[in-house]
């Protein structure tokens, strides 16, 4: 028998009873990821250096689609 693991959004019994909750959770994650990537572009070089990244790294991260982690 093969054990399958569920994504975190599907692992609770509550979400299995409410399929719409899974969709809402995923959409919230996507929107938050998009917001964070846009905010990253607004940071100046000094703040980016505090994070340990440069402007090119910030730009590259911001170009990822919202569904890609």
TADATA-V178140 format. One record per residue. RES is the residue in one letter. SS is DSSP state (a for helix, b for strand, c for the rest). D_FIRST is the distance of its C-alpha to the first C-alpha in Angstrom with 1 decimal. Layout:
[[RES	SS	D_FIRST] [RES	SS	D_FIRST]]
This chain:
[[X	c	0.0] [X	c	3.8] [X	c	6.5] [X	c	9.6] [X	c	13.0] [X	c	15.9] [X	c	19.3] [X	a	21.7] [X	a	23.5] [X	a	20.5] [X	c	19.2] [X	c	21.8] [X	a	21.8] [X	a	25.3] [X	a	24.6] [X	a	22.0] [X	a	24.9] [X	c	27.3] [X	a	26.1] [X	a	29.5] [X	a	29.1] [X	a	26.4] [X	a	28.9] [X	a	31.8] [X	a	30.0] [X	a	29.2] [X	a	32.8] [X	a	34.2] [X	a	32.4] [X	a	33.7] [X	a	37.2] [X	a	37.3] [X	a	36.2] [X	a	38.9] [X	a	41.5] [X	a	40.7] [X	a	41.1] [X	a	44.4] [X	a	45.6] [X	a	44.9] [X	a	47.4] [X	a	50.0] [X	c	50.1] [X	c	52.9] [X	a	52.7] [X	a	53.5] [X	a	50.6] [X	a	48.2] [X	a	49.4] [X	a	48.5] [X	a	44.9] [X	c	45.2] [X	c	45.0] [X	c	47.7] [X	a	48.7] [X	a	47.0] [X	a	43.6] [X	a	44.2] [X	a	45.1] [X	a	42.0] [X	a	39.7] [X	a	41.6] [X	c	41.1] [X	c	37.3] [X	c	36.1] [X	c	35.3] [X	c	31.6] [X	c	31.1] [X	c	30.6]]
